[in-house]
Amino acid sequence: MSTNRGVITTDKRDIFTVQTQYWHRLDDGRVQCDLCPRHCQLREGKRGVCFIRQNIDNQIKLTSYGRSSGFCIDPIEKKPLNHFYPGSSVLSFGTAGCNLSCKFCQNWDISKSREFDTLGAKAMPEDLASAAKRMGCKSVAFTYNDPVIFHEYAIDVAQACHELGIKAVAVTAGYICPEPRVEFFKVMDAANVDLKGFTERFYHKICGGHLNNVLDTLLYLHHETQVWLELTTLLIPGENDSSKELERQCRWISDNLGSDVPLHFSAFHPDFHMMDTPATPASTLTRAREIAINQGLNFVYTGNIHDPSGGSSYCANCKKLLIARDWYELGEYHLDNSGRCDYCGSQLPGRFDGPPQHFGRRRIPVSIS
């Protein structure tokens, strides 16, 4: 069986298992996955760290094509994307598994799942695109777990969405090898990348990855693609929230990605393997935002706390309020249809197309037939 985008399944009885491209055989009989920097080396039948890529018949195959852990309609600001069609709704979905092992994961029931019961919802690419169109969503977001691990499925969904005028959004940690990265982001319209910290110690000890691989993805996105990029850092007390580390991170962003990339600082709450770590106080996010602004970043936001000032957008030129936000609810709005400031005419960086929508802060679980 095949989809109309040429992905061939491995077994006519299993429409959810498909061939993949990025792997090679080793001399000892194992097969190495080349999708992400983990480079899992697998014997027959074994699964990678991500869970959904498996050695079947001496090939790496994706075992979750067309399967999801569920679907919701969200405000785009929840991804978070504050400069990408403000106020619009997005159809959000994920699969299972992850290629990082973050001890603080706040979607651990999905990203750390090793049960296919998690993938109880079925939706082929055309189903998702049609549902998004029918429900009035501006975009579809690959979220809840990292879409790079369901590379083939995400790409086919994005292509199906584009055929119906729907945008594709990746919420990702950016932990992907250079060659598949090109193919993946070629079909994405926007990405929010989790920059989880700014030390190799944090990435290695807390996340099971490496910082430089993520920085390479950020440089690629900024310099070599047209993908709209925003960043998020979850601040964890005592781990990645020191002023020195935040200054280094924001200076790197300013120097390498420019002053206009939006940066979101989000509050941690105790979860998964970090239940004994206290929640992030609001003052930490306020301090981080001040540091980022002092390092030259123009658009810095706070998340997971009630902070209308830290959630709103201001003109980098005249400093006037452009988009007021209370949680995910839009209030005052002072941009023209192309995203220019009503006061001074400066362009707010981002993607804008007409007046804002006002989906609000709702989260609507939906079923895709």
KOLDREN-401085 format. One record per residue (C-alpha): z, y, x; residue number from 1. Coordinates in steps of 0.05 Angstrom, whole numbers, plus 5000, padded with zeros to 4 digits. Each point is the difference from the previous one (the first is absolute). Last residue first. Layout:
# KOLDREN-401085
+------+------+------+-----+
!   c3 !   c2 !   c1 ! seq !
+------+------+------+-----+
!    Z !    Y !    X ! NUM !
...
+------+------+------+-----+
END
This chain:
# KOLDREN-401085
+------+------+------+-----+
!   c3 !   c2 !   c1 ! seq !
+------+------+------+-----+
! 5226 ! 5212 ! 4750 ! 369 !
! 5040 ! 5052 ! 5039 ! 368 !
! 5070 ! 5011 ! 4972 ! 367 !
! 5035 ! 5067 ! 5008 ! 366 !
! 5067 ! 5026 ! 5025 ! 365 !
! 5004 ! 5075 ! 4987 ! 364 !
! 5039 ! 5045 ! 5048 ! 363 !
! 5006 ! 5071 ! 4972 ! 362 !
! 5014 ! 5060 ! 5044 ! 361 !
! 4947 ! 5046 ! 4971 ! 360 !
! 4927 ! 4984 ! 4985 ! 359 !
! 4984 ! 5074 ! 5002 ! 358 !
! 4930 ! 5007 ! 5027 ! 357 !
! 4984 ! 5058 ! 5045 ! 356 !
! 4940 ! 5045 ! 4987 ! 355 !
! 4934 ! 4983 ! 5033 ! 354 !
! 4987 ! 4954 ! 5059 ! 353 !
! 5049 ! 5004 ! 5057 ! 352 !
! 5006 ! 4958 ! 5064 ! 351 !
! 5045 ! 5027 ! 5055 ! 350 !
! 5012 ! 5061 ! 5043 ! 349 !
! 5022 ! 5060 ! 4959 ! 348 !
! 4944 ! 5050 ! 5011 ! 347 !
! 5020 ! 5073 ! 5008 ! 346 !
! 4980 ! 5047 ! 4944 ! 345 !
! 5058 ! 5048 ! 5007 ! 344 !
! 5038 ! 4996 ! 4934 ! 343 !
! 4965 ! 4946 ! 4959 ! 342 !
! 5001 ! 4954 ! 5060 ! 341 !
! 4937 ! 4957 ! 5005 ! 340 !
! 4999 ! 4927 ! 4977 ! 339 !
! 4929 ! 4994 ! 4974 ! 338 !
! 5018 ! 5010 ! 4927 ! 337 !
! 5043 ! 5061 ! 5016 ! 336 !
! 5071 ! 4993 ! 5024 ! 335 !
! 5065 ! 5030 ! 4973 ! 334 !
! 5035 ! 4945 ! 4963 ! 333 !
! 5070 ! 5008 ! 4972 ! 332 !
! 5031 ! 4935 ! 4977 ! 331 !
! 4977 ! 4930 ! 5020 ! 330 !
! 5046 ! 4941 ! 4987 ! 329 !
! 5007 ! 4949 ! 5055 ! 328 !
! 5073 ! 5018 ! 5018 ! 327 !
! 4999 ! 5072 ! 4980 ! 326 !
! 4936 ! 5027 ! 5031 ! 325 !
! 4974 ! 5072 ! 5005 ! 324 !
! 4930 ! 5007 ! 5027 ! 323 !
! 4977 ! 5065 ! 5033 ! 322 !
! 5064 ! 5037 ! 5018 ! 321 !
! 4983 ! 5059 ! 5044 ! 320 !
! 5005 ! 4994 ! 5076 ! 319 !
! 4940 ! 5049 ! 5012 ! 318 !
! 4963 ! 4957 ! 5050 ! 317 !
! 5028 ! 4929 ! 4998 ! 316 !
! 5002 ! 5004 ! 4924 ! 315 !
! 5058 ! 4962 ! 4971 ! 314 !
! 5005 ! 4930 ! 4970 ! 313 !
! 5062 ! 4975 ! 4963 ! 312 !
! 5042 ! 4938 ! 5014 ! 311 !
! 5049 ! 5033 ! 5048 ! 310 !
! 5012 ! 5057 ! 4951 ! 309 !
! 5009 ! 4954 ! 4941 ! 308 !
! 5050 ! 4957 ! 5037 ! 307 !
! 5026 ! 4940 ! 4960 ! 306 !
! 5000 ! 4945 ! 5052 ! 305 !
! 4954 ! 4941 ! 5013 ! 304 !
! 4952 ! 5047 ! 5036 ! 303 !
! 4998 ! 5063 ! 5043 ! 302 !
! 4935 ! 5036 ! 5018 ! 301 !
! 4968 ! 5034 ! 5059 ! 300 !
! 4935 ! 5039 ! 4996 ! 299 !
! 4988 ! 5050 ! 5056 ! 298 !
! 5021 ! 4963 ! 5062 ! 297 !
! 5013 ! 5046 ! 5059 ! 296 !
! 5059 ! 4968 ! 5035 ! 295 !
! 5047 ! 5047 ! 4963 ! 294 !
! 4973 ! 4972 ! 4935 ! 293 !
! 5014 ! 4930 ! 5023 ! 292 !
! 5070 ! 5017 ! 5022 ! 291 !
! 5015 ! 5035 ! 4933 ! 290 !
! 4975 ! 4939 ! 4962 ! 289 !
! 5043 ! 4954 ! 5042 ! 288 !
! 5062 ! 5043 ! 4987 ! 287 !
! 4987 ! 4999 ! 4924 ! 286 !
! 4990 ! 4925 ! 5003 ! 285 !
! 5065 ! 4990 ! 5037 ! 284 !
! 5037 ! 5047 ! 4952 ! 283 !
! 4979 ! 4956 ! 4942 ! 282 !
! 5043 ! 4944 ! 5028 ! 281 !
! 4965 ! 4935 ! 5018 ! 280 !
! 5034 ! 4940 ! 4970 ! 279 !
! 5050 ! 4963 ! 5042 ! 278 !
! 4981 ! 4938 ! 5042 ! 277 !
! 5039 ! 4938 ! 4979 ! 276 !
! 4944 ! 4974 ! 4955 ! 275 !
! 4950 ! 5002 ! 5057 ! 274 !
! 4970 ! 4930 ! 4994 ! 273 !
! 4968 ! 5013 ! 4931 ! 272 !
! 5024 ! 5067 ! 4973 ! 271 !
! 5046 ! 5059 ! 5010 ! 270 !
! 4965 ! 5065 ! 4979 ! 269 !
! 4955 ! 5040 ! 5046 ! 268 !
! 4977 ! 5070 ! 4984 ! 267 !
! 4928 ! 5022 ! 5011 ! 266 !
! 4969 ! 5050 ! 5047 ! 265 !
! 4929 ! 5015 ! 4980 ! 264 !
! 4949 ! 5031 ! 5048 ! 263 !
! 4937 ! 5034 ! 4977 ! 262 !
! 4946 ! 5007 ! 5054 ! 261 !
! 4986 ! 5074 ! 5008 ! 260 !
! 5029 ! 5015 ! 5069 ! 259 !
! 4952 ! 4955 ! 5039 ! 258 !
! 4995 ! 4925 ! 5010 ! 257 !
! 5012 ! 4997 ! 5076 ! 256 !
! 5042 ! 5060 ! 5020 ! 255 !
! 5034 ! 5011 ! 4932 ! 254 !
! 5013 ! 4926 ! 4990 ! 253 !
! 5027 ! 4992 ! 5071 ! 252 !
! 5045 ! 5061 ! 4992 ! 251 !
! 5025 ! 4972 ! 4934 ! 250 !
! 5019 ! 4933 ! 5031 ! 249 !
! 5032 ! 5031 ! 5062 ! 248 !
! 5042 ! 5048 ! 4957 ! 247 !
! 5020 ! 4943 ! 4954 ! 246 !
! 5023 ! 4958 ! 5059 ! 245 !
! 5042 ! 5057 ! 5028 ! 244 !
! 5029 ! 5018 ! 4932 ! 243 !
! 5024 ! 4928 ! 4991 ! 242 !
! 4977 ! 4966 ! 4936 ! 241 !
! 4969 ! 4935 ! 5024 ! 240 !
! 5057 ! 4950 ! 5002 ! 239 !
! 5068 ! 5033 ! 4989 ! 238 !
! 4987 ! 5016 ! 4927 ! 237 !
! 4932 ! 4974 ! 4977 ! 236 !
! 4945 ! 5051 ! 4987 ! 235 !
! 4940 ! 4971 ! 4964 ! 234 !
! 4940 ! 5033 ! 5032 ! 233 !
! 4937 ! 5014 ! 4959 ! 232 !
! 4932 ! 5025 ! 5023 ! 231 !
! 4940 ! 5029 ! 4962 ! 230 !
! 4927 ! 4989 ! 5015 ! 229 !
! 4936 ! 5014 ! 4960 ! 228 !
! 4949 ! 4952 ! 5028 ! 227 !
! 4940 ! 5035 ! 5031 ! 226 !
! 5001 ! 4956 ! 5062 ! 225 !
! 4997 ! 5004 ! 5076 ! 224 !
! 5051 ! 5052 ! 5024 ! 223 !
! 5056 ! 4997 ! 4949 ! 222 !
! 4995 ! 4927 ! 4980 ! 221 !
! 4989 ! 4976 ! 5072 ! 220 !
! 5059 ! 5040 ! 5026 ! 219 !
! 5044 ! 4973 ! 4945 ! 218 !
! 4978 ! 4928 ! 5015 ! 217 !
! 5014 ! 5009 ! 5074 ! 216 !
! 5069 ! 5027 ! 4983 ! 215 !
! 5013 ! 4937 ! 4960 ! 214 !
! 4981 ! 4954 ! 5058 ! 213 !
! 5041 ! 5044 ! 5047 ! 212 !
! 5064 ! 4989 ! 4960 ! 211 !
! 5005 ! 4924 ! 5007 ! 210 !
! 5022 ! 4949 ! 4949 ! 209 !
! 5059 ! 4959 ! 4976 ! 208 !
! 5026 ! 5056 ! 4956 ! 207 !
! 5073 ! 5011 ! 5020 ! 206 !
! 5002 ! 4978 ! 5073 ! 205 !
! 4928 ! 5010 ! 5021 ! 204 !
! 4984 ! 5062 ! 4959 ! 203 !
! 5067 ! 5032 ! 5013 ! 202 !
! 4999 ! 4985 ! 5075 ! 201 !
! 4928 ! 5025 ! 5006 ! 200 !
! 5025 ! 5068 ! 4976 ! 199 !
! 4971 ! 5047 ! 4948 ! 198 !
! 5020 ! 4972 ! 4933 ! 197 !
! 4968 ! 4967 ! 4940 ! 196 !
! 4935 ! 5039 ! 5000 ! 195 !
! 4982 ! 4972 ! 4932 ! 194 !
! 4927 ! 5019 ! 4988 ! 193 !
! 4978 ! 5032 ! 4935 ! 192 !
! 4926 ! 4989 ! 4995 ! 191 !
! 4944 ! 5032 ! 4961 ! 190 !
! 4927 ! 4986 ! 4982 ! 189 !
! 4997 ! 4929 ! 5028 ! 188 !
! 4934 ! 4963 ! 5007 ! 187 !
! 4989 ! 5012 ! 5075 ! 186 !
! 5074 ! 4991 ! 5010 ! 185 !
! 4996 ! 4925 ! 4997 ! 184 !
! 4936 ! 4989 ! 5039 ! 183 !
! 5023 ! 5045 ! 5058 ! 182 !
! 5070 ! 4969 ! 5001 ! 181 !
! 4970 ! 4930 ! 5004 ! 180 !
! 4973 ! 5019 ! 5070 ! 179 !
! 5061 ! 5040 ! 5025 ! 178 !
! 5056 ! 4951 ! 4983 ! 177 !
! 5048 ! 5016 ! 4943 ! 176 !
! 5071 ! 5025 ! 4992 ! 175 !
! 4986 ! 5064 ! 4961 ! 174 !
! 5066 ! 4995 ! 4962 ! 173 !
! 4961 ! 5006 ! 4935 ! 172 !
! 4993 ! 5033 ! 4933 ! 171 !
! 4924 ! 4997 ! 4992 ! 170 !
! 4966 ! 5041 ! 4945 ! 169 !
! 4932 ! 4986 ! 4969 ! 168 !
! 4965 ! 5051 ! 4954 ! 167 !
! 4968 ! 4982 ! 4933 ! 166 !
! 4928 ! 5022 ! 4985 ! 165 !
! 4981 ! 4934 ! 4967 ! 164 !
! 4960 ! 4972 ! 5060 ! 163 !
! 5055 ! 5028 ! 5045 ! 162 !
! 5051 ! 4955 ! 4966 ! 161 !
! 4959 ! 4937 ! 5014 ! 160 !
! 4995 ! 5020 ! 5073 ! 159 !
! 5075 ! 5012 ! 5004 ! 158 !
! 5015 ! 4933 ! 4967 ! 157 !
! 4954 ! 4964 ! 5049 ! 156 !
! 5033 ! 5033 ! 5059 ! 155 !
! 5070 ! 4984 ! 4975 ! 154 !
! 4982 ! 4927 ! 4989 ! 153 !
! 4971 ! 4992 ! 5069 ! 152 !
! 5058 ! 5034 ! 5036 ! 151 !
! 5057 ! 4965 ! 4964 ! 150 !
! 5043 ! 5010 ! 5062 ! 149 !
! 4978 ! 5072 ! 5008 ! 148 !
! 5026 ! 5014 ! 4930 ! 147 !
! 5073 ! 5004 ! 5021 ! 146 !
! 5049 ! 4983 ! 4944 ! 145 !
! 5021 ! 5041 ! 4940 ! 144 !
! 4933 ! 5038 ! 5007 ! 143 !
! 4925 ! 4997 ! 4993 ! 142 !
! 4987 ! 5061 ! 4956 ! 141 !
! 4945 ! 5009 ! 4948 ! 140 !
! 4976 ! 5070 ! 4984 ! 139 !
! 4987 ! 5052 ! 4946 ! 138 !
! 5031 ! 4957 ! 4946 ! 137 !
! 4976 ! 5009 ! 4929 ! 136 !
! 5023 ! 4932 ! 4974 ! 135 !
! 4929 ! 4975 ! 4988 ! 134 !
! 4977 ! 5021 ! 5070 ! 133 !
! 5060 ! 4967 ! 5033 ! 132 !
! 4989 ! 4937 ! 4959 ! 131 !
! 4927 ! 4997 ! 5018 ! 130 !
! 5015 ! 5006 ! 5074 ! 129 !
! 5054 ! 4947 ! 4996 ! 128 !
! 4957 ! 4950 ! 4962 ! 127 !
! 4940 ! 5012 ! 5047 ! 126 !
! 5043 ! 4983 ! 5060 ! 125 !
! 5028 ! 4935 ! 4970 ! 124 !
! 5068 ! 5004 ! 4967 ! 123 !
! 5050 ! 4944 ! 4991 ! 122 !
! 5075 ! 5011 ! 4992 ! 121 !
! 5050 ! 4947 ! 5021 ! 120 !
! 5000 ! 5016 ! 5074 ! 119 !
! 5075 ! 4999 ! 5008 ! 118 !
! 4998 ! 4927 ! 4976 ! 117 !
! 4961 ! 4990 ! 5064 ! 116 !
! 5067 ! 4999 ! 5036 ! 115 !
! 5012 ! 5023 ! 5071 ! 114 !
! 5019 ! 5071 ! 4979 ! 113 !
! 5018 ! 5048 ! 5055 ! 112 !
! 4954 ! 5056 ! 4976 ! 111 !
! 5015 ! 4988 ! 4927 ! 110 !
! 5075 ! 4991 ! 4995 ! 109 !
! 5006 ! 5042 ! 5063 ! 108 !
! 4974 ! 5064 ! 4967 ! 107 !
! 5054 ! 5043 ! 5031 ! 106 !
! 4991 ! 4970 ! 5069 ! 105 !
! 5059 ! 5021 ! 5045 ! 104 !
! 4995 ! 4941 ! 5049 ! 103 !
! 4926 ! 5013 ! 5009 ! 102 !
! 4962 ! 4936 ! 5016 ! 101 !
! 4928 ! 5023 ! 5008 ! 100 !
! 4937 ! 4961 ! 4979 !  99 !
! 5019 ! 5000 ! 4927 !  98 !
! 5003 ! 4950 ! 4943 !  97 !
! 4979 ! 5002 ! 4927 !  96 !
! 4946 ! 5036 ! 4959 !  95 !
! 5000 ! 5073 ! 4981 !  94 !
! 4983 ! 5046 ! 4943 !  93 !
! 4998 ! 5072 ! 4978 !  92 !
! 4954 ! 5033 ! 4949 !  91 !
! 5003 ! 5074 ! 5016 !  90 !
! 5012 ! 5060 ! 4955 !  89 !
! 4983 ! 5072 ! 5017 !  88 !
! 5049 ! 5057 ! 5008 !  87 !
! 4971 ! 5024 ! 5066 !  86 !
! 4931 ! 4973 ! 5019 !  85 !
! 5020 ! 4981 ! 5071 !  84 !
! 5045 ! 5053 ! 5033 !  83 !
! 5069 ! 4973 ! 4981 !  82 !
! 4988 ! 4926 ! 5015 !  81 !
! 5063 ! 4958 ! 4999 !  80 !
! 4983 ! 4946 ! 4974 !  79 !
! 5043 ! 5031 ! 4945 !  78 !
! 4960 ! 5065 ! 5000 !  77 !
! 4941 ! 4961 ! 4971 !  76 !
! 5040 ! 4992 ! 4936 !  75 !
! 5006 ! 4926 ! 4984 !  74 !
! 4963 ! 4948 ! 4957 !  73 !
! 5029 ! 4932 ! 5015 !  72 !
! 4972 ! 4931 ! 5018 !  71 !
! 5031 ! 4935 ! 5021 !  70 !
! 5011 ! 4952 ! 5059 !  69 !
! 4925 ! 4991 ! 5006 !  68 !
! 4948 ! 4946 ! 5009 !  67 !
! 4925 ! 5013 ! 5006 !  66 !
! 4997 ! 4974 ! 5072 !  65 !
! 5068 ! 4973 ! 5018 !  64 !
! 4986 ! 4942 ! 5048 !  63 !
! 4962 ! 5037 ! 5054 !  62 !
! 4970 ! 4951 ! 5050 !  61 !
! 5005 ! 4992 ! 5075 !  60 !
! 4956 ! 4942 ! 5021 !  59 !
! 5014 ! 4931 ! 5029 !  58 !
! 4993 ! 4967 ! 4931 !  57 !
! 5054 ! 5045 ! 4971 !  56 !
! 5041 ! 5042 ! 5048 !  55 !
! 5036 ! 5050 ! 4953 !  54 !
! 5001 ! 5074 ! 4983 !  53 !
! 5046 ! 5015 ! 4940 !  52 !
! 5067 ! 4991 ! 5036 !  51 !
! 4997 ! 5065 ! 5041 !  50 !
! 5035 ! 4964 ! 5058 !  49 !
! 4940 ! 4954 ! 5002 !  48 !
! 4996 ! 4935 ! 4961 !  47 !
! 4994 ! 4929 ! 5028 !  46 !
! 4954 ! 4948 ! 4969 !  45 !
! 4963 ! 4984 ! 5065 !  44 !
! 5033 ! 5032 ! 5060 !  43 !
! 5009 ! 5075 ! 5004 !  42 !
! 5000 ! 5054 ! 5053 !  41 !
! 5022 ! 5065 ! 4967 !  40 !
! 4968 ! 5060 ! 5035 !  39 !
! 5058 ! 5047 ! 4982 !  38 !
! 4955 ! 5059 ! 5014 !  37 !
! 4964 ! 4992 ! 4933 !  36 !
! 4936 ! 4968 ! 4975 !  35 !
! 4986 ! 4956 ! 5061 !  34 !
! 5029 ! 4935 ! 4974 !  33 !
! 5002 ! 4947 ! 5054 !  32 !
! 4980 ! 4927 ! 4984 !  31 !
! 5035 ! 4942 ! 5034 !  30 !
! 4964 ! 4942 ! 5033 !  29 !
! 5026 ! 5011 ! 5070 !  28 !
! 4937 ! 5035 ! 5023 !  27 !
! 5009 ! 5055 ! 4948 !  26 !
! 4956 ! 5014 ! 4940 !  25 !
! 4985 ! 5071 ! 4977 !  24 !
! 5020 ! 5046 ! 4944 !  23 !
! 4976 ! 5062 ! 4962 !  22 !
! 4948 ! 4980 ! 4949 !  21 !
! 5035 ! 4970 ! 4939 !  20 !
! 4982 ! 4945 ! 4952 !  19 !
! 5030 ! 5000 ! 4931 !  18 !
! 5056 ! 4967 ! 4961 !  17 !
! 5014 ! 5027 ! 4930 !  16 !
! 4943 ! 4964 ! 4963 !  15 !
! 5030 ! 4932 ! 5015 !  14 !
! 4964 ! 4942 ! 4967 !  13 !
! 4933 ! 5019 ! 5030 !  12 !
! 5033 ! 4998 ! 5068 !  11 !
! 4995 ! 5047 ! 5059 !  10 !
! 4979 ! 5061 ! 4961 !   9 !
! 4941 ! 5042 ! 5024 !   8 !
! 5005 ! 5076 ! 5001 !   7 !
! 4930 ! 5026 ! 4988 !   6 !
! 5013 ! 5063 ! 4961 !   5 !
! 4978 ! 4970 ! 4934 !   4 !
! 5058 ! 4951 ! 5007 !   3 !
! 4986 ! 4930 ! 5023 !   2 !
! 5012 ! 4929 ! 4976 !   1 !
+------+------+------+-----+
END
